[in-house]
Amino acid sequence: MRFALVLIAVAVTAFAHTAFADAGHSHGGKITFGSPGKQSQLSRTIEVVATDNMRFTPGSFRIKQGETIKFVVKNAGKTAHEFSIGDRAAHKAHAAMMKSMAGMKHEDSETTILLEPGETKSLVWKFDRRPKSPLEFACNLPGHYEAGMKAEVALSR
């Protein structure tokens, strides 16, 4: 019985790692919707607020292909939120991983920052690749994306 549980745990971990990598995180996956940006190449800074009503402000973004943007994200709520850059396919994989591994310790990555209540963090991203599917900013903590905690990105040339 113990051996079976170990095999199940290994299988779940392998699946989650694959989904997480495919989501474009820094765990070996190929990011298809841009690349980490450099402070020295900033085009502009955008301030974002995450709230417990499961919304980001602003609720949509206009970004030009090739821009490097610093996102300064503040969690104005009383619960944790994340700010994750990705295309819909990446968010789908990320959300599945988060659901399957409830309670896991989530670390910041190239594409995602986790914010505790009252916390402010920054993420710098270069929009140098066209995404395979529409680009979004989202919170993939269980139930948050489904409650509407996402923002669409209009990416222009």
Backbone bond lengths (Angstrom), bond angles and torsions (degrees), N, CA, C in turn:
res aa  C-N    CA-C-N  psi(-1)  N-CA   C-N-CA  omega(-1)  CA-C   N-CA-C  phi
1 M - - - 1.453 - - 1.537 110.38 -
2 R 1.323 116.28 -45.11 1.465 119.92 -179.74 1.527 110.39 -62.32
3 F 1.349 116.89 -39.83 1.449 121.43 178.86 1.536 110.58 -61.20
4 A 1.329 116.67 -41.67 1.471 120.78 178.74 1.521 110.93 -62.59
5 L 1.325 117.59 -40.80 1.463 120.90 178.77 1.523 111.11 -64.77
6 V 1.319 116.35 -39.51 1.466 120.58 177.88 1.532 109.68 -63.44
7 L 1.338 117.41 -43.61 1.462 120.65 178.58 1.532 111.30 -61.84
8 I 1.316 116.90 -41.48 1.465 120.77 178.25 1.525 109.84 -63.22
9 A 1.324 117.15 -45.09 1.468 121.01 179.84 1.525 111.10 -60.63
10 V 1.334 117.08 -42.10 1.465 121.26 178.91 1.523 110.27 -64.49
11 A 1.325 117.19 -42.89 1.467 121.05 -179.82 1.525 111.14 -63.80
12 V 1.331 117.80 -44.38 1.464 121.60 179.64 1.524 110.05 -63.45
13 T 1.319 116.64 -43.08 1.463 120.50 179.28 1.526 110.79 -63.15
14 A 1.312 117.61 -43.16 1.465 120.74 179.41 1.522 110.82 -63.70
15 F 1.344 117.11 -43.18 1.461 120.64 178.53 1.522 110.22 -62.48
16 A 1.314 116.47 -46.88 1.466 120.50 -177.71 1.520 110.27 -63.29
17 H 1.330 117.36 -40.92 1.460 120.30 179.59 1.520 110.46 -63.28
18 T 1.337 116.91 -41.16 1.462 120.61 178.37 1.517 110.59 -64.46
19 A 1.340 117.42 -45.71 1.464 120.91 179.31 1.519 110.34 -62.40
20 F 1.336 116.64 -41.55 1.456 121.10 -178.68 1.522 109.53 -65.44
21 A 1.339 117.16 -42.94 1.461 120.12 179.10 1.517 110.20 -64.58
22 D 1.331 117.42 -42.31 1.448 120.45 179.21 1.517 111.34 -65.78
23 A 1.325 117.23 -24.21 1.461 120.38 -179.66 1.521 111.68 -73.90
24 G 1.340 117.18 -3.57 1.448 119.22 176.70 1.514 113.16 93.09
25 H 1.303 118.77 16.74 1.451 120.81 178.92 1.514 109.76 -82.90
26 S 1.304 115.97 174.01 1.459 120.64 -172.02 1.522 113.26 -80.35
27 H 1.302 117.70 17.96 1.458 121.10 -177.87 1.518 111.94 -95.13
28 G 1.325 117.25 33.43 1.451 120.54 174.39 1.522 114.22 102.66
29 G 1.319 119.43 -4.93 1.456 121.32 -178.35 1.514 111.12 -82.65
30 K 1.322 116.05 156.51 1.457 121.04 177.53 1.523 108.24 -87.35
31 I 1.305 116.54 122.83 1.457 121.97 178.37 1.522 107.76 -83.10
32 T 1.325 116.11 124.49 1.463 120.48 -174.70 1.521 113.56 -105.68
33 F 1.331 118.03 5.71 1.464 119.63 -172.83 1.520 112.72 -128.05
34 G 1.310 118.22 23.73 1.458 122.37 178.84 1.504 110.80 138.68
35 S 1.336 115.53 -163.80 1.463 119.38 179.97 1.532 109.00 -152.52
36 P 1.338 116.29 158.46 1.467 118.81 177.23 1.531 109.62 -56.89
37 G 1.321 115.85 136.78 1.459 120.43 -178.40 1.517 112.51 -95.34
38 K 1.322 114.65 170.22 1.466 121.73 178.94 1.520 109.30 -114.49
39 Q 1.325 115.30 137.47 1.477 121.53 177.90 1.524 111.35 -51.97
40 S 1.327 116.89 -38.32 1.461 121.51 -175.70 1.527 112.91 -70.17
41 Q 1.344 117.75 -11.37 1.460 121.37 -177.30 1.532 112.87 -115.22
42 L 1.338 117.52 20.47 1.462 120.53 -176.07 1.519 112.53 -61.94
43 S 1.332 115.87 134.79 1.459 122.74 171.16 1.521 109.25 -88.09
44 R 1.352 115.42 -39.01 1.463 120.85 179.98 1.525 109.70 -170.35
45 T 1.341 114.39 172.26 1.456 122.68 177.67 1.526 108.22 -119.20
46 I 1.325 116.47 137.63 1.464 121.83 176.81 1.521 108.15 -122.69
47 E 1.322 116.19 126.53 1.463 121.17 176.00 1.523 108.87 -89.82
48 V 1.332 115.62 134.54 1.464 122.71 -177.68 1.516 107.91 -129.00
49 V 1.343 116.63 140.47 1.459 121.84 176.74 1.522 108.15 -119.14
50 A 1.333 116.38 130.88 1.463 123.18 175.26 1.526 107.57 -105.74
51 T 1.343 116.67 132.99 1.458 120.15 -177.06 1.523 111.64 -127.91
52 D 1.336 115.14 165.17 1.462 120.76 -179.78 1.523 113.25 -74.22
53 N 1.340 118.35 -5.20 1.461 118.82 172.45 1.529 110.22 -85.42
54 M 1.342 115.16 15.51 1.464 124.53 175.47 1.524 112.79 60.97
55 R 1.330 114.19 47.92 1.458 121.00 178.15 1.520 110.34 -138.26
56 F 1.343 113.97 153.43 1.459 121.75 168.46 1.520 106.94 -105.98
57 T 1.321 116.56 144.17 1.451 122.11 171.52 1.519 106.72 -122.27
58 P 1.337 118.41 120.74 1.450 126.65 3.63 1.534 111.89 -71.03
59 G 1.344 115.40 163.32 1.463 121.62 -177.05 1.513 114.07 -90.92
60 S 1.339 116.91 -8.81 1.465 121.62 175.07 1.524 108.01 -151.38
61 F 1.322 114.72 160.51 1.462 120.39 -174.02 1.518 110.15 -136.42
62 R 1.346 116.17 142.01 1.463 122.36 172.39 1.525 106.53 -112.11
63 I 1.328 114.48 120.30 1.464 120.30 -176.37 1.517 108.54 -132.76
64 K 1.334 115.76 138.92 1.464 120.73 177.40 1.520 109.24 -91.25
65 Q 1.319 114.95 138.85 1.459 121.30 175.37 1.523 108.56 -54.08
66 G 1.328 117.29 130.84 1.459 122.48 179.33 1.518 114.37 98.22
67 E 1.342 117.97 -15.13 1.467 120.28 179.01 1.522 111.27 -67.42
68 T 1.332 114.96 148.21 1.456 122.26 170.00 1.523 105.66 -113.53
69 I 1.329 115.42 119.09 1.455 120.88 -173.58 1.524 111.06 -121.02
70 K 1.321 114.30 136.55 1.464 120.63 172.43 1.526 106.63 -97.54
71 F 1.330 116.12 119.37 1.456 122.07 175.95 1.521 107.52 -97.61
72 V 1.318 116.66 120.88 1.456 122.53 175.83 1.527 105.13 -104.15
73 V 1.323 116.27 108.87 1.462 121.47 -171.19 1.518 109.83 -110.93
74 K 1.334 115.31 127.92 1.466 122.21 178.23 1.517 108.86 -114.23
75 N 1.325 116.21 130.87 1.455 121.57 173.05 1.520 107.12 -90.50
76 A 1.345 116.88 105.12 1.456 122.16 -179.55 1.525 111.83 -90.21
77 G 1.335 116.73 5.37 1.459 120.53 -177.19 1.516 114.03 -96.01
78 K 1.317 114.63 -173.45 1.457 122.45 179.36 1.530 111.91 -108.03
79 T 1.335 116.66 6.04 1.457 122.35 177.16 1.529 108.53 -129.53
80 A 1.315 117.16 159.41 1.465 121.11 179.53 1.526 110.48 -67.28
81 H 1.321 115.58 149.05 1.460 122.84 174.88 1.523 107.22 -141.55
82 E 1.321 116.12 162.12 1.458 119.32 171.86 1.513 109.18 -127.39
83 F 1.313 114.05 158.32 1.459 122.41 175.80 1.505 104.92 -122.96
84 S 1.326 115.87 112.42 1.450 121.33 -174.65 1.518 110.15 -126.17
85 I 1.319 116.30 130.90 1.456 122.76 177.39 1.520 107.55 -94.88
86 G 1.334 116.17 132.02 1.457 118.67 176.84 1.505 112.60 -178.50
87 D 1.319 115.47 167.26 1.451 118.36 170.56 1.534 107.23 -85.87
88 R 1.315 116.94 172.02 1.472 119.49 -175.41 1.515 112.00 -58.68
89 A 1.328 117.70 -37.43 1.460 120.88 179.09 1.529 110.67 -62.11
90 A 1.326 116.83 -41.19 1.468 120.78 179.00 1.520 110.78 -65.15
91 H 1.335 116.98 -42.64 1.469 119.73 179.75 1.521 111.89 -66.74
92 K 1.324 116.83 -36.22 1.468 120.12 178.19 1.529 109.75 -62.03
93 A 1.317 117.18 -45.68 1.464 121.15 179.50 1.529 111.13 -66.87
94 H 1.324 117.06 -40.61 1.462 121.78 -179.86 1.531 110.28 -64.39
95 A 1.333 116.87 -44.90 1.465 120.48 179.91 1.525 111.37 -62.91
96 A 1.330 117.09 -40.75 1.475 120.40 178.38 1.523 110.67 -62.93
97 M 1.327 116.78 -41.33 1.455 120.80 178.54 1.524 110.58 -64.36
98 M 1.328 116.90 -43.71 1.470 120.67 -179.01 1.533 110.64 -63.02
99 K 1.333 117.24 -40.31 1.469 120.79 179.30 1.519 111.23 -66.80
100 S 1.326 117.05 -41.34 1.463 120.77 -175.89 1.522 112.78 -72.69
101 M 1.319 116.93 -18.21 1.458 120.28 -176.84 1.526 110.74 -125.49
102 A 1.331 116.04 48.83 1.468 121.47 -179.49 1.528 110.16 -53.25
103 G 1.317 115.60 137.56 1.458 120.51 178.75 1.513 114.57 84.78
104 M 1.341 118.04 -1.72 1.466 119.75 179.79 1.525 110.03 -68.59
105 K 1.308 116.70 154.70 1.468 121.51 175.40 1.514 106.83 -80.11
106 H 1.289 116.46 118.55 1.462 122.54 -176.79 1.521 108.88 -100.63
107 E 1.296 116.70 120.95 1.462 122.43 179.01 1.523 109.70 -98.51
108 D 1.323 116.64 153.99 1.452 120.70 173.23 1.526 108.65 -64.39
109 S 1.324 116.02 152.02 1.458 121.06 177.42 1.523 108.44 -136.54
110 E 1.315 116.74 -172.27 1.459 120.58 179.24 1.520 111.50 -61.68
111 T 1.326 117.62 -31.68 1.459 122.28 -173.18 1.524 114.35 -108.40
112 T 1.326 118.11 -7.41 1.463 120.66 -171.12 1.526 111.48 -142.33
113 I 1.353 114.42 137.45 1.464 119.49 171.10 1.529 108.36 -123.67
114 L 1.315 116.05 138.93 1.456 122.83 176.71 1.521 107.38 -102.21
115 L 1.339 115.49 129.96 1.461 120.40 -176.73 1.522 110.25 -119.68
116 E 1.306 115.39 124.33 1.461 121.10 173.24 1.533 107.74 -78.19
117 P 1.339 118.38 163.85 1.462 120.64 179.80 1.533 111.87 -51.72
118 G 1.338 115.79 131.88 1.462 121.85 178.20 1.514 115.06 79.51
119 E 1.300 118.53 -6.34 1.464 122.45 -175.56 1.539 111.39 -82.87
120 T 1.332 115.61 148.41 1.463 122.89 174.81 1.524 107.67 -125.92
121 K 1.325 116.05 131.88 1.464 122.02 177.42 1.523 108.94 -138.59
122 S 1.328 114.90 164.71 1.464 121.18 179.31 1.516 111.10 -120.54
123 L 1.326 114.39 152.36 1.458 122.37 175.51 1.525 106.29 -141.31
124 V 1.323 117.56 129.89 1.464 122.12 -179.58 1.523 107.72 -110.42
125 W 1.335 115.77 127.25 1.458 120.62 -175.49 1.522 110.67 -135.41
126 K 1.331 115.44 137.91 1.460 122.16 176.43 1.527 108.24 -104.99
127 F 1.297 115.57 122.89 1.466 121.70 -178.52 1.526 108.71 -90.42
128 D 1.332 115.08 70.30 1.460 121.22 -173.68 1.528 113.71 -105.34
129 R 1.318 117.97 5.52 1.468 121.44 177.24 1.515 109.01 -136.36
130 R 1.314 115.89 143.51 1.466 120.65 176.13 1.533 108.09 -77.59
131 P 1.329 117.52 128.72 1.465 119.78 179.28 1.532 111.24 -71.85
132 K 1.337 116.01 154.70 1.461 120.85 178.60 1.519 111.94 -73.66
133 S 1.317 116.45 -28.24 1.462 121.35 177.39 1.527 107.25 -136.36
134 P 1.347 118.74 170.37 1.474 119.76 -176.71 1.525 112.96 -50.97
135 L 1.320 115.42 140.12 1.460 123.11 -178.40 1.524 109.58 -85.33
136 E 1.339 116.41 140.10 1.463 122.51 179.19 1.515 110.11 -140.88
137 F 1.324 115.21 157.18 1.452 122.40 164.42 1.514 103.89 -107.72
138 A 1.324 117.67 136.69 1.465 119.23 -173.94 1.516 112.01 -150.73
139 C 1.332 113.78 160.15 1.459 121.83 168.77 1.520 105.83 -109.31
140 N 1.324 116.38 118.07 1.452 121.08 -177.08 1.527 113.45 -102.91
141 L 1.332 117.28 15.32 1.456 118.43 172.05 1.526 106.83 -62.36
142 P 1.325 118.20 144.68 1.467 120.54 -173.97 1.526 113.48 -47.98
143 G 1.349 114.98 123.22 1.450 123.08 177.04 1.518 115.45 88.44
144 H 1.315 118.62 -18.16 1.461 120.83 -174.85 1.539 111.93 -72.08
145 Y 1.331 117.02 -48.92 1.474 120.47 179.38 1.526 109.82 -59.96
146 E 1.336 115.33 -44.94 1.468 120.80 -179.35 1.531 111.68 -62.28
147 A 1.329 116.91 -28.65 1.473 121.92 178.89 1.532 112.03 -82.75
148 G 1.330 117.00 -0.81 1.459 120.78 176.35 1.503 115.79 105.23
149 M 1.324 118.24 11.50 1.463 120.08 -178.00 1.528 110.24 -83.50
150 K 1.348 113.00 75.65 1.461 121.88 178.45 1.513 107.79 -153.33
151 A 1.301 115.63 156.68 1.462 121.78 178.79 1.513 108.44 -136.68
152 E 1.304 116.21 132.36 1.463 120.92 179.86 1.513 110.90 -79.72
153 V 1.325 114.00 149.66 1.457 121.40 178.99 1.518 108.97 -118.11
154 A 1.321 116.59 122.71 1.462 121.79 173.30 1.518 105.98 -93.09
155 L 1.323 116.33 108.33 1.461 122.39 -178.13 1.513 108.62 -100.09
156 S 1.329 116.85 117.23 1.470 120.68 -178.72 1.520 110.53 -114.62
157 R 1.301 114.69 162.75 1.473 120.67 179.53 1.488 111.40 -89.04
